[in-house]
Amino acid sequence: MPGGDFFYIAVDEVNVASRMHEEAFEDQRGRYPILKEILRSLRRRMGQLPVKFVVSGTIIPEDHFQSTIGEWDDFRWCSETGSFNDPDEHRRYITKFLPPKFAISVPGQALLDRMWQWLRGRHRYTASFLTVLLYNNFHSPHTLLGNYIENITEYFPYDNENYTRKERVVTMIGICHSVIGDLVCVCWKH
């Protein structure tokens, strides 16, 4: 590698490892989770290679990475997760995946409004619901949205019935929870 270049190793969803086996290891600062040991091991294995780590997740307890000997001084802590906090940006993102005729239809416009109401914020909920829509070929989208929301929150949307009266009935055939946190993919049968 040319001088000054680095090979980046991305370790995502470390929030899972930061909560797993929270007190499995111990050093001069006290007990700590397996995440710290994983990162130490990776750093030892890489030795002096020009490697930079990108460690990301929703909760990474910074207090586990304090050191009096400078072990973690080369880590930069930041919180730049981004989110859907603008309804127009959210709408633009979603419409890239919708059939154009559906996107401009009354049910499509209502779905965009409801998706902003129920899914704004974290990108993963919008993205995983779009997966559900695509899997179901956009059939019964409001029913799917209501069922999706119920499955990730255990709360059935109060407005669902207003939008689902004319849709075909769909029944759930399975839910698969991802191993990377709270990402949910819901499958339905018509």
Biotite code that builds the C-alpha atoms (Angstrom):
import biotite.structure as struc

atoms = struc.array([
    struc.Atom([0.000, 0.000, 0.000], chain_id="A", res_id=1, res_name="MET", atom_name="CA", element="C"),
    struc.Atom([1.270, 3.491, -0.769], chain_id="A", res_id=2, res_name="PRO", atom_name="CA", element="C"),
    struc.Atom([2.397, 5.485, 2.263], chain_id="A", res_id=3, res_name="GLY", atom_name="CA", element="C"),
    struc.Atom([-0.475, 7.118, 4.154], chain_id="A", res_id=4, res_name="GLY", atom_name="CA", element="C"),
    struc.Atom([-3.091, 4.710, 2.786], chain_id="A", res_id=5, res_name="ASP", atom_name="CA", element="C"),
    struc.Atom([-5.045, 2.466, 5.099], chain_id="A", res_id=6, res_name="PHE", atom_name="CA", element="C"),
    struc.Atom([-7.093, -0.673, 4.843], chain_id="A", res_id=7, res_name="PHE", atom_name="CA", element="C"),
    struc.Atom([-10.379, -0.082, 6.666], chain_id="A", res_id=8, res_name="TYR", atom_name="CA", element="C"),
    struc.Atom([-12.073, -2.821, 8.653], chain_id="A", res_id=9, res_name="ILE", atom_name="CA", element="C"),
    struc.Atom([-15.708, -2.063, 9.455], chain_id="A", res_id=10, res_name="ALA", atom_name="CA", element="C"),
    struc.Atom([-17.312, -3.774, 12.416], chain_id="A", res_id=11, res_name="VAL", atom_name="CA", element="C"),
    struc.Atom([-21.010, -2.883, 12.476], chain_id="A", res_id=12, res_name="ASP", atom_name="CA", element="C"),
    struc.Atom([-23.744, -3.497, 15.043], chain_id="A", res_id=13, res_name="GLU", atom_name="CA", element="C"),
    struc.Atom([-21.219, -3.724, 17.873], chain_id="A", res_id=14, res_name="VAL", atom_name="CA", element="C"),
    struc.Atom([-24.024, -2.758, 20.225], chain_id="A", res_id=15, res_name="ASN", atom_name="CA", element="C"),
    struc.Atom([-24.797, -6.495, 20.306], chain_id="A", res_id=16, res_name="VAL", atom_name="CA", element="C"),
    struc.Atom([-21.270, -7.347, 21.436], chain_id="A", res_id=17, res_name="ALA", atom_name="CA", element="C"),
    struc.Atom([-21.245, -4.432, 23.877], chain_id="A", res_id=18, res_name="SER", atom_name="CA", element="C"),
    struc.Atom([-24.200, -6.021, 25.702], chain_id="A", res_id=19, res_name="ARG", atom_name="CA", element="C"),
    struc.Atom([-23.112, -9.645, 25.390], chain_id="A", res_id=20, res_name="MET", atom_name="CA", element="C"),
    struc.Atom([-21.200, -11.096, 28.288], chain_id="A", res_id=21, res_name="HIS", atom_name="CA", element="C"),
    struc.Atom([-20.995, -7.620, 29.834], chain_id="A", res_id=22, res_name="GLU", atom_name="CA", element="C"),
    struc.Atom([-18.638, -8.667, 32.613], chain_id="A", res_id=23, res_name="GLU", atom_name="CA", element="C"),
    struc.Atom([-16.825, -11.571, 30.973], chain_id="A", res_id=24, res_name="ALA", atom_name="CA", element="C"),
    struc.Atom([-13.403, -9.918, 31.073], chain_id="A", res_id=25, res_name="PHE", atom_name="CA", element="C"),
    struc.Atom([-11.475, -7.793, 33.539], chain_id="A", res_id=26, res_name="GLU", atom_name="CA", element="C"),
    struc.Atom([-8.548, -5.391, 33.395], chain_id="A", res_id=27, res_name="ASP", atom_name="CA", element="C"),
    struc.Atom([-7.126, -2.570, 35.558], chain_id="A", res_id=28, res_name="GLN", atom_name="CA", element="C"),
    struc.Atom([-10.300, -0.498, 34.948], chain_id="A", res_id=29, res_name="ARG", atom_name="CA", element="C"),
    struc.Atom([-12.674, -3.297, 35.973], chain_id="A", res_id=30, res_name="GLY", atom_name="CA", element="C"),
    struc.Atom([-15.010, -5.706, 34.234], chain_id="A", res_id=31, res_name="ARG", atom_name="CA", element="C"),
    struc.Atom([-15.936, -5.158, 30.587], chain_id="A", res_id=32, res_name="TYR", atom_name="CA", element="C"),
    struc.Atom([-17.917, -6.775, 27.728], chain_id="A", res_id=33, res_name="PRO", atom_name="CA", element="C"),
    struc.Atom([-16.671, -9.099, 25.035], chain_id="A", res_id=34, res_name="ILE", atom_name="CA", element="C"),
    struc.Atom([-16.605, -6.213, 22.514], chain_id="A", res_id=35, res_name="LEU", atom_name="CA", element="C"),
    struc.Atom([-13.463, -4.757, 24.069], chain_id="A", res_id=36, res_name="LYS", atom_name="CA", element="C"),
    struc.Atom([-11.706, -8.115, 23.907], chain_id="A", res_id=37, res_name="GLU", atom_name="CA", element="C"),
    struc.Atom([-12.743, -8.615, 20.267], chain_id="A", res_id=38, res_name="ILE", atom_name="CA", element="C"),
    struc.Atom([-11.256, -5.245, 19.342], chain_id="A", res_id=39, res_name="LEU", atom_name="CA", element="C"),
    struc.Atom([-8.069, -5.938, 21.313], chain_id="A", res_id=40, res_name="ARG", atom_name="CA", element="C"),
    struc.Atom([-7.690, -9.278, 19.548], chain_id="A", res_id=41, res_name="SER", atom_name="CA", element="C"),
    struc.Atom([-8.220, -7.749, 16.106], chain_id="A", res_id=42, res_name="LEU", atom_name="CA", element="C"),
    struc.Atom([-5.678, -5.023, 16.833], chain_id="A", res_id=43, res_name="ARG", atom_name="CA", element="C"),
    struc.Atom([-3.086, -7.585, 18.003], chain_id="A", res_id=44, res_name="ARG", atom_name="CA", element="C"),
    struc.Atom([-3.614, -9.721, 14.884], chain_id="A", res_id=45, res_name="ARG", atom_name="CA", element="C"),
    struc.Atom([-3.202, -6.710, 12.578], chain_id="A", res_id=46, res_name="MET", atom_name="CA", element="C"),
    struc.Atom([0.015, -5.699, 14.310], chain_id="A", res_id=47, res_name="GLY", atom_name="CA", element="C"),
    struc.Atom([1.703, -2.829, 12.494], chain_id="A", res_id=48, res_name="GLN", atom_name="CA", element="C"),
    struc.Atom([-0.296, -3.187, 9.281], chain_id="A", res_id=49, res_name="LEU", atom_name="CA", element="C"),
    struc.Atom([-1.821, 0.070, 8.010], chain_id="A", res_id=50, res_name="PRO", atom_name="CA", element="C"),
    struc.Atom([-5.305, -0.698, 9.298], chain_id="A", res_id=51, res_name="VAL", atom_name="CA", element="C"),
    struc.Atom([-8.035, 1.580, 10.624], chain_id="A", res_id=52, res_name="LYS", atom_name="CA", element="C"),
    struc.Atom([-11.151, 0.277, 12.337], chain_id="A", res_id=53, res_name="PHE", atom_name="CA", element="C"),
    struc.Atom([-14.626, 1.705, 11.856], chain_id="A", res_id=54, res_name="VAL", atom_name="CA", element="C"),
    struc.Atom([-16.608, 0.437, 14.833], chain_id="A", res_id=55, res_name="VAL", atom_name="CA", element="C"),
    struc.Atom([-20.299, 1.302, 14.738], chain_id="A", res_id=56, res_name="SER", atom_name="CA", element="C"),
    struc.Atom([-23.472, 0.526, 16.603], chain_id="A", res_id=57, res_name="GLY", atom_name="CA", element="C"),
    struc.Atom([-26.309, 2.103, 18.516], chain_id="A", res_id=58, res_name="THR", atom_name="CA", element="C"),
    struc.Atom([-24.787, 1.786, 21.993], chain_id="A", res_id=59, res_name="ILE", atom_name="CA", element="C"),
    struc.Atom([-21.059, 1.575, 22.588], chain_id="A", res_id=60, res_name="ILE", atom_name="CA", element="C"),
    struc.Atom([-20.144, 2.340, 26.205], chain_id="A", res_id=61, res_name="PRO", atom_name="CA", element="C"),
    struc.Atom([-17.213, 4.729, 25.883], chain_id="A", res_id=62, res_name="GLU", atom_name="CA", element="C"),
    struc.Atom([-16.249, 4.242, 29.518], chain_id="A", res_id=63, res_name="ASP", atom_name="CA", element="C"),
    struc.Atom([-14.980, 0.725, 28.674], chain_id="A", res_id=64, res_name="HIS", atom_name="CA", element="C"),
    struc.Atom([-12.426, 2.270, 26.325], chain_id="A", res_id=65, res_name="PHE", atom_name="CA", element="C"),
    struc.Atom([-10.634, 4.590, 28.735], chain_id="A", res_id=66, res_name="GLN", atom_name="CA", element="C"),
    struc.Atom([-7.012, 3.809, 29.489], chain_id="A", res_id=67, res_name="SER", atom_name="CA", element="C"),
    struc.Atom([-4.183, 5.289, 31.506], chain_id="A", res_id=68, res_name="THR", atom_name="CA", element="C"),
    struc.Atom([-1.625, 3.767, 29.099], chain_id="A", res_id=69, res_name="ILE", atom_name="CA", element="C"),
    struc.Atom([-3.112, 5.289, 25.893], chain_id="A", res_id=70, res_name="GLY", atom_name="CA", element="C"),
    struc.Atom([-4.394, 2.010, 24.466], chain_id="A", res_id=71, res_name="GLU", atom_name="CA", element="C"),
    struc.Atom([-7.469, 3.633, 22.901], chain_id="A", res_id=72, res_name="TRP", atom_name="CA", element="C"),
    struc.Atom([-6.083, 7.124, 22.225], chain_id="A", res_id=73, res_name="ASP", atom_name="CA", element="C"),
    struc.Atom([-6.116, 6.575, 18.467], chain_id="A", res_id=74, res_name="ASP", atom_name="CA", element="C"),
    struc.Atom([-9.882, 5.917, 18.485], chain_id="A", res_id=75, res_name="PHE", atom_name="CA", element="C"),
    struc.Atom([-12.099, 8.881, 17.575], chain_id="A", res_id=76, res_name="ARG", atom_name="CA", element="C"),
    struc.Atom([-15.538, 8.854, 19.192], chain_id="A", res_id=77, res_name="TRP", atom_name="CA", element="C"),
    struc.Atom([-18.421, 10.396, 17.302], chain_id="A", res_id=78, res_name="CYS", atom_name="CA", element="C"),
    struc.Atom([-22.148, 10.077, 16.836], chain_id="A", res_id=79, res_name="SER", atom_name="CA", element="C"),
    struc.Atom([-23.177, 10.702, 13.257], chain_id="A", res_id=80, res_name="GLU", atom_name="CA", element="C"),
    struc.Atom([-25.911, 8.192, 12.618], chain_id="A", res_id=81, res_name="THR", atom_name="CA", element="C"),
    struc.Atom([-28.186, 10.298, 10.475], chain_id="A", res_id=82, res_name="GLY", atom_name="CA", element="C"),
    struc.Atom([-31.891, 9.740, 10.344], chain_id="A", res_id=83, res_name="SER", atom_name="CA", element="C"),
    struc.Atom([-34.996, 10.550, 8.415], chain_id="A", res_id=84, res_name="PHE", atom_name="CA", element="C"),
    struc.Atom([-35.933, 13.807, 10.076], chain_id="A", res_id=85, res_name="ASN", atom_name="CA", element="C"),
    struc.Atom([-37.304, 15.548, 6.999], chain_id="A", res_id=86, res_name="ASP", atom_name="CA", element="C"),
    struc.Atom([-40.585, 14.323, 5.459], chain_id="A", res_id=87, res_name="PRO", atom_name="CA", element="C"),
    struc.Atom([-39.571, 15.312, 1.918], chain_id="A", res_id=88, res_name="ASP", atom_name="CA", element="C"),
    struc.Atom([-36.269, 13.443, 2.165], chain_id="A", res_id=89, res_name="GLU", atom_name="CA", element="C"),
    struc.Atom([-38.112, 10.402, 3.531], chain_id="A", res_id=90, res_name="HIS", atom_name="CA", element="C"),
    struc.Atom([-40.643, 10.577, 0.680], chain_id="A", res_id=91, res_name="ARG", atom_name="CA", element="C"),
    struc.Atom([-37.892, 10.892, -1.972], chain_id="A", res_id=92, res_name="ARG", atom_name="CA", element="C"),
    struc.Atom([-36.110, 7.870, -0.564], chain_id="A", res_id=93, res_name="TYR", atom_name="CA", element="C"),
    struc.Atom([-39.243, 5.709, -0.525], chain_id="A", res_id=94, res_name="ILE", atom_name="CA", element="C"),
    struc.Atom([-40.510, 6.693, -3.989], chain_id="A", res_id=95, res_name="THR", atom_name="CA", element="C"),
    struc.Atom([-37.300, 5.347, -5.553], chain_id="A", res_id=96, res_name="LYS", atom_name="CA", element="C"),
    struc.Atom([-38.639, 1.891, -4.687], chain_id="A", res_id=97, res_name="PHE", atom_name="CA", element="C"),
    struc.Atom([-42.330, 2.344, -5.477], chain_id="A", res_id=98, res_name="LEU", atom_name="CA", element="C"),
    struc.Atom([-43.940, 1.720, -8.861], chain_id="A", res_id=99, res_name="PRO", atom_name="CA", element="C"),
    struc.Atom([-44.494, 5.226, -10.333], chain_id="A", res_id=100, res_name="PRO", atom_name="CA", element="C"),
    struc.Atom([-48.253, 4.753, -10.813], chain_id="A", res_id=101, res_name="LYS", atom_name="CA", element="C"),
    struc.Atom([-48.654, 3.543, -7.238], chain_id="A", res_id=102, res_name="PHE", atom_name="CA", element="C"),
    struc.Atom([-46.543, 6.386, -5.845], chain_id="A", res_id=103, res_name="ALA", atom_name="CA", element="C"),
    struc.Atom([-48.853, 9.039, -7.321], chain_id="A", res_id=104, res_name="ILE", atom_name="CA", element="C"),
    struc.Atom([-52.100, 7.206, -6.542], chain_id="A", res_id=105, res_name="SER", atom_name="CA", element="C"),
    struc.Atom([-54.291, 8.137, -3.571], chain_id="A", res_id=106, res_name="VAL", atom_name="CA", element="C"),
    struc.Atom([-53.376, 4.917, -1.675], chain_id="A", res_id=107, res_name="PRO", atom_name="CA", element="C"),
    struc.Atom([-49.699, 5.468, -2.530], chain_id="A", res_id=108, res_name="GLY", atom_name="CA", element="C"),
    struc.Atom([-49.719, 9.048, -1.264], chain_id="A", res_id=109, res_name="GLN", atom_name="CA", element="C"),
    struc.Atom([-51.521, 7.922, 1.895], chain_id="A", res_id=110, res_name="ALA", atom_name="CA", element="C"),
    struc.Atom([-48.908, 5.178, 2.393], chain_id="A", res_id=111, res_name="LEU", atom_name="CA", element="C"),
    struc.Atom([-46.095, 7.738, 2.074], chain_id="A", res_id=112, res_name="LEU", atom_name="CA", element="C"),
    struc.Atom([-47.798, 9.892, 4.712], chain_id="A", res_id=113, res_name="ASP", atom_name="CA", element="C"),
    struc.Atom([-48.322, 6.932, 7.037], chain_id="A", res_id=114, res_name="ARG", atom_name="CA", element="C"),
    struc.Atom([-44.763, 5.682, 6.576], chain_id="A", res_id=115, res_name="MET", atom_name="CA", element="C"),
    struc.Atom([-43.540, 9.129, 7.649], chain_id="A", res_id=116, res_name="TRP", atom_name="CA", element="C"),
    struc.Atom([-45.847, 9.046, 10.648], chain_id="A", res_id=117, res_name="GLN", atom_name="CA", element="C"),
    struc.Atom([-44.916, 5.528, 11.780], chain_id="A", res_id=118, res_name="TRP", atom_name="CA", element="C"),
    struc.Atom([-41.407, 4.825, 10.454], chain_id="A", res_id=119, res_name="LEU", atom_name="CA", element="C"),
    struc.Atom([-39.524, 8.130, 10.512], chain_id="A", res_id=120, res_name="ARG", atom_name="CA", element="C"),
    struc.Atom([-36.253, 8.304, 12.335], chain_id="A", res_id=121, res_name="GLY", atom_name="CA", element="C"),
    struc.Atom([-34.132, 5.198, 11.920], chain_id="A", res_id=122, res_name="ARG", atom_name="CA", element="C"),
    struc.Atom([-33.380, 4.191, 8.333], chain_id="A", res_id=123, res_name="HIS", atom_name="CA", element="C"),
    struc.Atom([-33.649, 0.493, 9.078], chain_id="A", res_id=124, res_name="ARG", atom_name="CA", element="C"),
    struc.Atom([-37.387, 0.498, 9.750], chain_id="A", res_id=125, res_name="TYR", atom_name="CA", element="C"),
    struc.Atom([-38.181, 2.237, 6.481], chain_id="A", res_id=126, res_name="THR", atom_name="CA", element="C"),
    struc.Atom([-35.786, -0.023, 4.572], chain_id="A", res_id=127, res_name="ALA", atom_name="CA", element="C"),
    struc.Atom([-37.051, -3.250, 6.113], chain_id="A", res_id=128, res_name="SER", atom_name="CA", element="C"),
    struc.Atom([-40.683, -2.269, 5.496], chain_id="A", res_id=129, res_name="PHE", atom_name="CA", element="C"),
    struc.Atom([-39.814, -1.533, 1.859], chain_id="A", res_id=130, res_name="LEU", atom_name="CA", element="C"),
    struc.Atom([-38.469, -5.082, 1.729], chain_id="A", res_id=131, res_name="THR", atom_name="CA", element="C"),
    struc.Atom([-41.853, -6.327, 2.930], chain_id="A", res_id=132, res_name="VAL", atom_name="CA", element="C"),
    struc.Atom([-43.613, -4.242, 0.269], chain_id="A", res_id=133, res_name="LEU", atom_name="CA", element="C"),
    struc.Atom([-41.336, -5.539, -2.481], chain_id="A", res_id=134, res_name="LEU", atom_name="CA", element="C"),
    struc.Atom([-41.704, -9.134, -1.310], chain_id="A", res_id=135, res_name="TYR", atom_name="CA", element="C"),
    struc.Atom([-45.478, -8.765, -1.487], chain_id="A", res_id=136, res_name="ASN", atom_name="CA", element="C"),
    struc.Atom([-45.442, -6.948, -4.826], chain_id="A", res_id=137, res_name="ASN", atom_name="CA", element="C"),
    struc.Atom([-47.106, -3.904, -3.208], chain_id="A", res_id=138, res_name="PHE", atom_name="CA", element="C"),
    struc.Atom([-50.357, -5.799, -2.560], chain_id="A", res_id=139, res_name="HIS", atom_name="CA", element="C"),
    struc.Atom([-52.325, -4.597, 0.490], chain_id="A", res_id=140, res_name="SER", atom_name="CA", element="C"),
    struc.Atom([-49.672, -2.038, 1.474], chain_id="A", res_id=141, res_name="PRO", atom_name="CA", element="C"),
    struc.Atom([-51.646, -0.463, 4.322], chain_id="A", res_id=142, res_name="HIS", atom_name="CA", element="C"),
    struc.Atom([-52.468, -3.839, 5.830], chain_id="A", res_id=143, res_name="THR", atom_name="CA", element="C"),
    struc.Atom([-48.787, -4.760, 5.578], chain_id="A", res_id=144, res_name="LEU", atom_name="CA", element="C"),
    struc.Atom([-47.782, -1.504, 7.242], chain_id="A", res_id=145, res_name="LEU", atom_name="CA", element="C"),
    struc.Atom([-50.226, -2.015, 10.109], chain_id="A", res_id=146, res_name="GLY", atom_name="CA", element="C"),
    struc.Atom([-49.051, -5.578, 10.664], chain_id="A", res_id=147, res_name="ASN", atom_name="CA", element="C"),
    struc.Atom([-45.414, -4.567, 10.373], chain_id="A", res_id=148, res_name="TYR", atom_name="CA", element="C"),
    struc.Atom([-45.822, -1.845, 12.991], chain_id="A", res_id=149, res_name="ILE", atom_name="CA", element="C"),
    struc.Atom([-47.627, -4.240, 15.297], chain_id="A", res_id=150, res_name="GLU", atom_name="CA", element="C"),
    struc.Atom([-44.847, -6.800, 14.956], chain_id="A", res_id=151, res_name="ASN", atom_name="CA", element="C"),
    struc.Atom([-42.021, -4.389, 15.757], chain_id="A", res_id=152, res_name="ILE", atom_name="CA", element="C"),
    struc.Atom([-43.822, -2.418, 18.493], chain_id="A", res_id=153, res_name="THR", atom_name="CA", element="C"),
    struc.Atom([-46.608, -4.691, 19.783], chain_id="A", res_id=154, res_name="GLU", atom_name="CA", element="C"),
    struc.Atom([-48.962, -1.772, 19.102], chain_id="A", res_id=155, res_name="TYR", atom_name="CA", element="C"),
    struc.Atom([-51.544, -1.884, 16.320], chain_id="A", res_id=156, res_name="PHE", atom_name="CA", element="C"),
    struc.Atom([-51.816, 1.493, 14.548], chain_id="A", res_id=157, res_name="PRO", atom_name="CA", element="C"),
    struc.Atom([-55.020, 3.282, 15.440], chain_id="A", res_id=158, res_name="TYR", atom_name="CA", element="C"),
    struc.Atom([-55.437, 4.573, 11.869], chain_id="A", res_id=159, res_name="ASP", atom_name="CA", element="C"),
    struc.Atom([-55.024, 1.233, 10.108], chain_id="A", res_id=160, res_name="ASN", atom_name="CA", element="C"),
    struc.Atom([-58.687, 0.413, 9.573], chain_id="A", res_id=161, res_name="GLU", atom_name="CA", element="C"),
    struc.Atom([-59.253, 3.721, 7.759], chain_id="A", res_id=162, res_name="ASN", atom_name="CA", element="C"),
    struc.Atom([-56.869, 2.590, 5.007], chain_id="A", res_id=163, res_name="TYR", atom_name="CA", element="C"),
    struc.Atom([-57.331, -1.180, 4.800], chain_id="A", res_id=164, res_name="THR", atom_name="CA", element="C"),
    struc.Atom([-61.073, -1.553, 4.101], chain_id="A", res_id=165, res_name="ARG", atom_name="CA", element="C"),
    struc.Atom([-60.590, -2.016, 0.345], chain_id="A", res_id=166, res_name="LYS", atom_name="CA", element="C"),
    struc.Atom([-57.455, -4.133, 0.529], chain_id="A", res_id=167, res_name="GLU", atom_name="CA", element="C"),
    struc.Atom([-57.215, -7.888, 0.211], chain_id="A", res_id=168, res_name="ARG", atom_name="CA", element="C"),
    struc.Atom([-56.741, -9.778, 3.444], chain_id="A", res_id=169, res_name="VAL", atom_name="CA", element="C"),
    struc.Atom([-53.188, -10.939, 4.084], chain_id="A", res_id=170, res_name="VAL", atom_name="CA", element="C"),
    struc.Atom([-52.084, -13.286, 6.820], chain_id="A", res_id=171, res_name="THR", atom_name="CA", element="C"),
    struc.Atom([-48.681, -13.555, 8.378], chain_id="A", res_id=172, res_name="MET", atom_name="CA", element="C"),
    struc.Atom([-46.684, -16.664, 7.510], chain_id="A", res_id=173, res_name="ILE", atom_name="CA", element="C"),
    struc.Atom([-43.549, -15.838, 9.450], chain_id="A", res_id=174, res_name="GLY", atom_name="CA", element="C"),
    struc.Atom([-41.267, -13.318, 11.042], chain_id="A", res_id=175, res_name="ILE", atom_name="CA", element="C"),
    struc.Atom([-37.529, -13.521, 10.860], chain_id="A", res_id=176, res_name="CYS", atom_name="CA", element="C"),
    struc.Atom([-35.490, -11.424, 13.269], chain_id="A", res_id=177, res_name="HIS", atom_name="CA", element="C"),
    struc.Atom([-32.042, -10.606, 12.017], chain_id="A", res_id=178, res_name="SER", atom_name="CA", element="C"),
    struc.Atom([-29.013, -11.505, 14.072], chain_id="A", res_id=179, res_name="VAL", atom_name="CA", element="C"),
    struc.Atom([-27.844, -7.902, 13.782], chain_id="A", res_id=180, res_name="ILE", atom_name="CA", element="C"),
    struc.Atom([-30.024, -6.228, 16.343], chain_id="A", res_id=181, res_name="GLY", atom_name="CA", element="C"),
    struc.Atom([-33.612, -5.233, 15.877], chain_id="A", res_id=182, res_name="ASP", atom_name="CA", element="C"),
    struc.Atom([-33.920, -5.360, 12.104], chain_id="A", res_id=183, res_name="LEU", atom_name="CA", element="C"),
    struc.Atom([-37.125, -7.204, 11.310], chain_id="A", res_id=184, res_name="VAL", atom_name="CA", element="C"),
    struc.Atom([-38.278, -8.796, 8.078], chain_id="A", res_id=185, res_name="CYS", atom_name="CA", element="C"),
    struc.Atom([-41.911, -9.833, 8.004], chain_id="A", res_id=186, res_name="VAL", atom_name="CA", element="C"),
    struc.Atom([-43.350, -12.225, 5.417], chain_id="A", res_id=187, res_name="CYS", atom_name="CA", element="C"),
    struc.Atom([-47.012, -12.420, 4.528], chain_id="A", res_id=188, res_name="TRP", atom_name="CA", element="C"),
    struc.Atom([-49.299, -14.696, 2.554], chain_id="A", res_id=189, res_name="LYS", atom_name="CA", element="C"),
    struc.Atom([-52.217, -13.366, 0.460], chain_id="A", res_id=190, res_name="HIS", atom_name="CA", element="C"),
])
